[in-house]
Amino acid sequence: MPRLSAKAARATIEAAELAKAPDWPDTRRWHVISGDSVLVVIEPSYRAGRREGWRPRLPDSNLYTSPPQPTREKAAATGLAAWERWATSSET
């Protein structure tokens, strides 16, 4: 059984917003939040000591959901797509 219906997941995504994480001064992480839930964590991605973009991941995972994205907003969009697949899947 899915965690959420497709309609409920879409409503959660529509209410989501991008905000600095509480540890932002140290990590530069951003959170995509809806209500009081963190849906996606956006982290800076580095290559050869230089930032090459932003990588999204689900909060309880260490696996990134996509390659680095050029902006936080694009990383948030790809992270929310991954969250929606997770939230509406019937796998546990």
C-alpha positions in Angstrom: 0.0 0.0 0.0 1.4 3.5 -0.9 2.5 5.8 1.9 0.4 8.6 0.4 -2.1 8.8 -2.4 -1.0 10.7 -5.5 -3.4 13.5 -4.7 -2.0 13.9 -1.1 1.6 13.7 -2.3 0.9 16.4 -4.9 -0.8 18.7 -2.3 2.3 18.2 0.0 4.6 19.2 -2.9 2.5 22.2 -3.8 2.9 23.5 -0.2 6.6 22.9 -0.1 9.2 25.7 0.2 12.9 26.0 0.1 14.5 27.2 3.4 18.0 27.3 4.9 18.6 24.3 7.2 19.2 25.0 10.9 22.9 24.0 10.4 23.3 26.2 7.2 26.1 28.4 8.6 28.3 25.3 8.9 27.1 23.0 6.0 25.4 25.3 3.5 22.5 22.8 3.3 19.0 23.8 2.4 15.8 21.9 3.2 12.6 21.6 1.1 9.9 21.7 3.8 6.2 21.2 3.8 4.4 21.9 7.1 6.8 20.6 9.7 8.3 17.9 7.6 11.6 18.0 5.7 11.0 16.4 2.3 14.4 16.9 0.7 17.9 17.9 1.8 19.9 20.0 -0.8 23.6 20.0 -0.3 26.4 21.7 -2.2 28.4 19.5 -4.5 32.1 20.0 -4.9 34.6 18.8 -7.5 38.3 19.5 -7.3 37.7 21.9 -4.4 35.1 24.0 -6.3 31.4 24.0 -6.0 29.9 22.4 -9.1 26.2 22.6 -8.2 23.6 21.2 -5.7 22.6 17.6 -5.0 19.3 16.6 -3.5 18.7 13.6 -1.3 15.9 12.3 0.9 16.3 13.1 4.6 16.8 9.6 5.8 19.1 8.5 3.0 22.8 9.0 2.2 22.1 8.4 -1.5 21.7 11.3 -3.8 18.6 11.3 -6.0 20.3 12.9 -9.1 23.5 14.2 -10.4 24.5 17.8 -9.4 22.1 20.5 -10.5 23.1 24.0 -11.4 20.7 25.7 -9.0 19.1 25.0 -5.6 15.7 25.3 -7.2 16.5 22.7 -9.9 17.9 20.4 -7.2 14.7 20.9 -5.2 12.5 20.0 -8.2 14.4 16.8 -8.9 14.5 16.0 -5.2 10.7 16.5 -4.9 10.1 14.2 -7.9 12.1 11.5 -6.1 10.2 12.2 -2.9 6.9 11.8 -4.8 8.0 8.5 -6.3 9.0 7.3 -2.8 5.8 8.6 -1.1 3.5 7.0 -3.6 5.3 3.7 -4.0 3.9 0.6 -2.5 7.4 -0.8 -1.6 8.3 -0.7 2.1 
